[in-house]
Amino acid sequence: MAAKFKPGDVVKLKSGGPNMTVHNYIALGAGTASQTVRCKWFAGAKSETGDFHEAALLPAEDEKPKK
């Protein structure tokens, strides 16, 4: 199955939260096709990292003000 996101894509959890940048995909174990998406984001000045199931993520919307 093809990856839905690529490194550098900006995503957000379906449940909300901060925008995150896709870092890479992580395999969950030898002999399994399951994998999670490793994302990075900032909480203030602190860099955070987390692994999320691909189905829990959506592309982040463009948050620029509309004219």
C-alpha positions, 0 to 999 in steps of 0.5 A: 500500500502506498504511503498517504503522506511524504516527509515534509507534509504538514498534517493534523490529527483528525481530533485536532491539535497543532500542525505537525510535519511528517518526518518519516514512516516507522515499521511496527515490526518485522514481517508486518505491513503495519506502520505509523507516521512519525511527526514533529511539532513545536510546543512553544520553543520545545520540539516534540515527536510522536508516532500516529496511525496514518488513518488518524491524520489529515492534511493540515488546511492552509491557515492563511487569511482569505481575501 
